[in-house]
């Protein structure tokens, strides 16, 4: 049985969990709710980069991503422009993108990822 390592844990959740050779980064949103989709997406991906670094890996290890958009019709192309520039060539994870009601009306995007440790 492998150990479970939790990073930035509180009563409700851990930001990162390492278990079974995988690294799970929970859903991340932009701390600044005022920018457009491109800026919010960039801020979310910066947070994911930082959490992957805390777990001792980088985005070349991604295997899966889940993206939630508040308005997929309006924001899909803008989010993808930032995403495509962020994902290293040849290292795109399996990904699902859906529209969802997010935790606050100002939030435009939330992203969670899974990577190999």
N, CA, C and O of each residue as an XYZ file, in Angstrom:
468
protein
N       0.838     -1.182      0.000
C       0.000      0.000      0.000
C       0.882      1.244      0.000
O       1.813      1.345      0.798
N       0.596      2.178     -0.878
C       1.425      3.378     -0.983
C       0.951      4.451     -0.012
O      -0.211      4.490      0.390
N       1.879      5.308      0.345
C       1.552      6.426      1.219
C       0.731      7.455      0.461
O       0.801      7.564     -0.763
N      -0.040      8.197      1.219
C      -0.791      9.322      0.665
C      -0.173     10.588      1.239
O      -0.036     10.725      2.454
N       0.200     11.512      0.358
C       0.772     12.784      0.767
C      -0.208     13.875      0.373
O      -0.630     13.953     -0.780
N      -0.570     14.716      1.334
C      -1.490     15.818      1.084
C      -0.726     17.142      1.222
O       0.059     17.326      2.153
N      -0.969     18.046      0.292
C      -0.289     19.342      0.280
C      -1.342     20.431      0.397
O      -2.355     20.408     -0.302
N      -1.094     21.387      1.289
C      -2.027     22.491      1.562
C      -3.419     21.954      1.893
O      -4.390     22.158      1.164
N      -3.464     21.267      3.018
C      -4.689     20.626      3.483
C      -5.386     21.477      4.525
O      -4.747     22.077      5.390
N      -6.704     21.522      4.431
C      -7.513     22.120      5.491
C      -8.662     21.168      5.805
O      -8.672     20.037      5.319
N      -9.607     21.595      6.589
C     -10.713     20.733      6.992
C     -11.521     20.244      5.793
O     -12.022     19.119      5.801
N     -11.648     21.072      4.774
C     -12.514     20.766      3.636
C     -11.818     19.977      2.531
O     -12.410     19.077      1.936
N     -10.536     20.324      2.255
C      -9.876     19.710      1.095
C      -8.371     19.863      1.166
O      -7.831     20.613      1.980
N      -7.717     19.131      0.293
C      -6.289     19.297      0.035
C      -6.157     19.879     -1.363
O      -6.893     19.488     -2.269
N      -5.234     20.802     -1.547
C      -5.013     21.372     -2.874
C      -4.383     20.343     -3.802
O      -4.668     20.300     -4.999
N      -3.507     19.503     -3.211
C      -2.819     18.463     -3.972
C      -2.800     17.192     -3.136
O      -2.598     17.238     -1.922
N      -3.014     16.047     -3.801
C      -2.872     14.747     -3.156
C      -2.007     13.875     -4.051
O      -2.264     13.731     -5.246
N      -0.961     13.289     -3.438
C      -0.107     12.332     -4.142
C      -0.436     10.950     -3.599
O      -0.340     10.712     -2.395
N      -0.828     10.031     -4.497
C      -1.185      8.677     -4.075
C      -1.095      7.739     -5.271
O      -1.450      8.107     -6.391
N      -0.622      6.535     -5.023
C      -0.602      5.519     -6.062
C       0.141      5.919     -7.318
O      -0.228      5.499     -8.414
N       1.182      6.725     -7.178
C       1.964      7.146     -8.329
C       1.345      8.282     -9.120
O       1.845      8.645    -10.184
N       0.259      8.845     -8.608
C      -0.428      9.951     -9.274
C      -0.414     11.193     -8.402
O      -0.289     11.114     -7.180
N      -0.545     12.345     -9.054
C      -0.670     13.631     -8.373
C      -1.991     14.245     -8.824
O      -2.208     14.462    -10.016
N      -2.868     14.521     -7.867
C      -4.172     15.117     -8.144
C      -4.153     16.566     -7.672
O      -3.948     16.832     -6.488
N      -4.365     17.495     -8.585
C      -4.481     18.901     -8.228
C      -5.963     19.248     -8.324
O      -6.557     19.183     -9.400
N      -6.550     19.617     -7.193
C      -7.975     19.932     -7.150
C      -8.302     21.146     -7.996
O      -7.410     21.881     -8.419
N      -9.578     21.348     -8.238
C     -10.036     22.451     -9.075
C      -9.499     23.792     -8.624
O      -9.611     24.161     -7.454
N      -8.913     24.519     -9.563
C      -8.320     25.824     -9.281
C      -9.073     26.911    -10.039
O      -9.475     26.733    -11.188
N      -9.250     28.037     -9.363
C      -9.877     29.206     -9.964
C      -8.955     30.405     -9.774
O      -8.004     30.353     -8.994
N      -9.243     31.471    -10.484
C      -8.459     32.691    -10.362
C      -8.809     33.398     -9.054
O      -9.985     33.518     -8.709
N      -7.800     33.865     -8.332
C      -8.047     34.633     -7.106
C      -8.647     35.997     -7.443
O      -9.386     36.574     -6.645
N      -8.324     36.498     -8.619
C      -8.870     37.772     -9.093
C     -10.022     37.459    -10.035
O      -9.819     36.888    -11.106
N     -11.220     37.831     -9.635
C     -12.419     37.486    -10.391
C     -12.783     38.508    -11.461
O     -13.767     38.317    -12.175
N     -12.012     39.590    -11.591
C     -12.407     40.656    -12.510
C     -11.936     40.492    -13.953
O     -12.591     41.003    -14.861
N     -10.807     39.788    -14.201
C     -10.332     39.735    -15.588
C     -11.209     38.884    -16.507
O     -12.128     38.191    -16.070
N     -10.883     38.970    -17.798
C     -11.574     38.178    -18.812
C     -11.096     36.724    -18.762
O     -10.254     36.369    -17.938
N     -11.636     35.894    -19.644
C     -11.335     34.463    -19.635
C      -9.860     34.177    -19.861
O      -9.317     33.258    -19.249
N      -9.203     34.930    -20.715
C      -7.792     34.663    -20.987
C      -6.937     34.907    -19.754
O      -6.056     34.106    -19.444
N      -7.183     35.989    -19.057
C      -6.398     36.300    -17.853
C      -6.731     35.325    -16.738
O      -5.829     34.832    -16.061
N      -8.028     35.033    -16.533
C      -8.387     34.066    -15.498
C      -7.768     32.695    -15.789
O      -7.270     32.037    -14.875
N      -7.793     32.267    -17.035
C      -7.194     30.979    -17.391
C      -5.697     30.987    -17.113
O      -5.170     30.022    -16.560
N      -5.014     32.044    -17.483
C      -3.571     32.142    -17.232
C      -3.272     32.081    -15.739
O      -2.319     31.420    -15.325
N      -4.073     32.759    -14.934
C      -3.869     32.744    -13.481
C      -4.095     31.346    -12.916
O      -3.354     30.909    -12.035
N      -5.104     30.645    -13.408
C      -5.373     29.276    -12.965
C      -4.202     28.361    -13.337
O      -3.754     27.563    -12.514
N      -3.715     28.472    -14.552
C      -2.611     27.624    -14.989
C      -1.328     27.938    -14.231
O      -0.528     27.036    -13.982
N      -1.114     29.191    -13.861
C       0.028     29.539    -13.006
C      -0.083     28.839    -11.651
O       0.908     28.336    -11.122
N      -1.294     28.810    -11.094
C      -1.497     28.119     -9.814
C      -1.226     26.627     -9.957
O      -0.602     26.018     -9.088
N      -1.691     26.044    -11.048
C      -1.451     24.619    -11.278
C       0.037     24.353    -11.405
O       0.538     23.389    -10.826
N       0.756     25.183    -12.148
C       2.210     25.035    -12.250
C       2.858     25.033    -10.861
O       3.723     24.204    -10.577
N       2.438     25.954    -10.005
C       3.018     26.058     -8.662
C       2.704     24.820     -7.828
O       3.565     24.340     -7.090
N       1.493     24.302     -7.934
C       1.145     23.094     -7.171
C       1.884     21.874     -7.702
O       2.313     21.029     -6.916
N       2.042     21.764     -9.009
C       2.819     20.662     -9.562
C       4.256     20.731     -9.069
O       4.853     19.704     -8.744
N       4.815     21.934     -9.014
C       6.175     22.106     -8.504
C       6.270     21.661     -7.042
O       7.239     21.009     -6.653
N       5.268     22.012     -6.233
C       5.264     21.570     -4.831
C       5.221     20.058     -4.727
O       5.723     19.482     -3.761
N       4.622     19.411     -5.720
C       4.550     17.954     -5.741
C       5.795     17.327     -6.358
O       5.921     16.103     -6.401
N       6.726     18.175     -6.841
C       7.980     17.685     -7.379
C       7.939     17.284     -8.843
O       8.790     16.520     -9.299
N       6.956     17.791     -9.587
C       6.840     17.466    -11.008
C       6.510     18.729    -11.799
O       6.462     19.826    -11.243
N       6.283     18.562    -13.104
C       5.855     19.697    -13.922
C       4.756     19.241    -14.881
O       4.339     18.083    -14.854
N       4.299     20.150    -15.715
C       3.141     19.882    -16.579
C       3.418     18.868    -17.678
O       2.477     18.425    -18.337
N       4.666     18.482    -17.903
C       4.933     17.415    -18.870
C       4.438     16.067    -18.352
O       4.378     15.103    -19.115
N       4.086     15.983    -17.086
C       3.616     14.739    -16.469
C       2.087     14.631    -16.442
O       1.550     13.646    -15.934
N       1.384     15.627    -16.979
C      -0.081     15.607    -16.960
C      -0.625     14.430    -17.748
O      -0.129     14.104    -18.826
N      -1.659     13.793    -17.192
C      -2.344     12.713    -17.906
C      -3.824     13.018    -18.128
O      -4.449     12.446    -19.022
N      -4.385     13.914    -17.324
C      -5.810     14.219    -17.441
C      -6.091     15.629    -16.945
O      -5.428     16.126    -16.035
N      -7.079     16.261    -17.556
C      -7.510     17.595    -17.125
C      -9.021     17.698    -17.274
O      -9.607     17.170    -18.219
N      -9.627     18.376    -16.339
C     -11.046     18.691    -16.400
C     -11.173     20.204    -16.340
O     -10.620     20.851    -15.451
N     -11.906     20.759    -17.298
C     -12.093     22.201    -17.386
C     -13.580     22.496    -17.302
O     -14.388     21.910    -18.022
N     -13.926     23.415    -16.411
C     -15.308     23.871    -16.278
C     -15.359     25.346    -16.651
O     -14.615     26.160    -16.103
N     -16.238     25.684    -17.581
C     -16.427     27.069    -18.015
C     -17.824     27.535    -17.633
O     -18.795     26.792    -17.773
N     -17.921     28.768    -17.151
C     -19.226     29.326    -16.801
C     -20.082     29.532    -18.045
O     -21.301     29.369    -17.997
N     -19.446     29.891    -19.159
C     -20.166     30.106    -20.421
C     -19.313     29.538    -21.548
O     -18.438     30.225    -22.075
N     -19.562     28.305    -21.910
C     -18.724     27.619    -22.900
C     -18.820     28.259    -24.281
O     -17.834     28.284    -25.017
N     -19.991     28.776    -24.643
C     -20.140     29.410    -25.954
C     -19.283     30.663    -26.065
O     -18.663     30.908    -27.100
N     -19.249     31.452    -25.002
C     -18.498     32.708    -25.017
C     -16.995     32.490    -24.812
O     -16.184     33.183    -25.427
N     -16.614     31.535    -23.954
C     -15.241     31.488    -23.451
C     -14.381     30.318    -23.915
O     -13.194     30.272    -23.593
N     -14.946     29.374    -24.661
C     -14.185     28.188    -25.068
C     -12.945     28.563    -25.884
O     -11.851     28.076    -25.598
N     -13.101     29.405    -26.877
C     -11.968     29.774    -27.736
C     -10.895     30.538    -26.960
O      -9.706     30.274    -27.137
N     -11.292     31.473    -26.110
C     -10.328     32.247    -25.330
C      -9.565     31.384    -24.350
O      -8.352     31.533    -24.208
N     -10.263     30.475    -23.666
C      -9.594     29.557    -22.743
C      -8.630     28.680    -23.511
O      -7.498     28.480    -23.070
N      -9.055     28.144    -24.664
C      -8.197     27.262    -25.451
C      -6.949     27.976    -25.965
O      -5.893     27.352    -26.068
N      -7.041     29.252    -26.286
C      -5.867     29.997    -26.753
C      -4.778     30.005    -25.683
O      -3.599     29.821    -25.984
N      -5.187     30.219    -24.432
C      -4.223     30.239    -23.322
C      -3.759     28.817    -23.011
O      -2.568     28.582    -22.805
N      -4.685     27.880    -22.978
C      -4.362     26.475    -22.707
C      -3.344     25.947    -23.715
O      -2.339     25.346    -23.338
N      -3.615     26.177    -25.003
C      -2.742     25.652    -26.057
C      -1.321     26.198    -25.947
O      -0.361     25.482    -26.234
N      -1.179     27.447    -25.538
C       0.151     28.031    -25.356
C       0.847     27.472    -24.120
O       2.077     27.457    -24.057
N       0.071     27.011    -23.136
C       0.607     26.512    -21.869
C       1.055     25.051    -21.940
O       2.070     24.688    -21.345
N       0.317     24.220    -22.653
C       0.620     22.789    -22.708
C       1.879     22.568    -23.546
O       1.948     23.023    -24.688
N       2.881     21.870    -22.986
C       4.097     21.612    -23.758
C       3.803     20.735    -24.981
O       3.011     19.794    -24.907
N       4.440     21.053    -26.084
C       4.268     20.292    -27.323
C       4.490     18.801    -27.051
O       5.506     18.415    -26.473
N       3.549     17.980    -27.465
C       3.667     16.541    -27.303
C       3.266     16.013    -25.941
O       3.405     14.818    -25.682
N       2.768     16.882    -25.055
C       2.425     16.464    -23.694
C       0.982     16.793    -23.322
O       0.672     16.947    -22.141
N       0.104     16.900    -24.300
C      -1.291     17.232    -24.005
C      -1.961     16.080    -23.255
O      -1.861     14.927    -23.675
N      -2.640     16.384    -22.152
C      -3.341     15.337    -21.414
C      -4.696     15.028    -22.054
O      -5.182     15.788    -22.893
N      -5.293     13.921    -21.656
C      -6.697     13.692    -21.976
C      -7.464     14.817    -21.282
O      -7.124     15.195    -20.161
N      -8.498     15.358    -21.939
C      -9.173     16.524    -21.355
C     -10.661     16.488    -21.640
O     -11.102     16.055    -22.705
N     -11.422     16.954    -20.662
C     -12.850     17.179    -20.844
C     -13.135     18.625    -20.493
O     -12.575     19.156    -19.534
N     -14.007     19.270    -21.267
C     -14.396     20.650    -21.007
C     -15.912     20.727    -21.064
O     -16.537     20.311    -22.040
N     -16.496     21.272    -19.991
C     -17.952     21.381    -19.916
C     -18.342     22.750    -19.380
O     -17.520     23.475    -18.820
N     -19.594     23.079    -19.560
C     -20.145     24.295    -18.957
C     -20.719     23.928    -17.600
O     -21.348     22.881    -17.446
N     -20.498     24.798    -16.612
C     -20.982     24.535    -15.259
C     -21.216     25.845    -14.524
O     -20.587     26.861    -14.819
N     -22.116     25.806    -13.578
C     -22.293     26.941    -12.678
C     -21.174     26.859    -11.646
O     -21.100     25.897    -10.881
N     -20.306     27.865    -11.625
C     -19.153     27.856    -10.728
C     -19.520     28.474     -9.379
O     -20.629     28.980     -9.209
N     -18.604     28.434     -8.434
C     -18.882     28.820     -7.046
C     -19.246     30.286     -6.856
O     -19.925     30.633     -5.889
N     -18.805     31.148     -7.763
C     -19.137     32.574     -7.700
C     -19.454     33.033     -9.119
O     -18.848     32.543    -10.072
N     -20.385     33.958     -9.276
C     -20.772     34.370    -10.630
C     -19.655     35.044    -11.425
O     -19.710     35.062    -12.655
N     -18.646     35.596    -10.754
C     -17.541     36.257    -11.445
C     -16.510     35.265    -11.978
O     -15.708     35.613    -12.845
N     -16.522     34.030    -11.465
C     -15.569     33.024    -11.926
C     -15.960     32.550    -13.314
O     -17.123     32.242    -13.572
N     -14.986     32.495    -14.200
C     -15.243     32.086    -15.577
C     -14.717     30.693    -15.887
O     -15.205     30.040    -16.809
N     -13.717     30.226    -15.121
C     -13.072     28.945    -15.423
C     -12.562     28.295    -14.139
O     -12.119     28.973    -13.211
N     -12.634     26.973    -14.109
C     -12.021     26.163    -13.058
C     -11.376     24.974    -13.743
O     -11.947     24.387    -14.662
N     -10.169     24.621    -13.284
C      -9.427     23.515    -13.906
C      -8.848     22.639    -12.821
O      -8.294     23.132    -11.839
N      -8.981     21.307    -13.006
C      -8.353     20.308    -12.156
C      -7.527     19.397    -13.050
O      -7.908     19.136    -14.190
N      -6.396     18.912    -12.542
C      -5.534     18.041    -13.326
C      -5.071     16.835    -12.517
O      -5.072     16.842    -11.286
N      -4.676     15.798    -13.254
C      -4.040     14.614    -12.690
C      -2.748     14.395    -13.465
O      -2.712     14.533    -14.688
N      -1.688     14.051    -12.739
C      -0.380     13.841    -13.368
C       0.282     12.617    -12.769
O      -0.084     12.164    -11.685
N       1.263     12.085    -13.486
C       2.090     11.013    -12.941
C       3.152     11.610    -12.035
O       3.781     12.616    -12.364
N       3.336     10.976    -10.897
C       4.337     11.470     -9.935
C       5.731     11.250    -10.464
O       6.706     11.598     -9.798
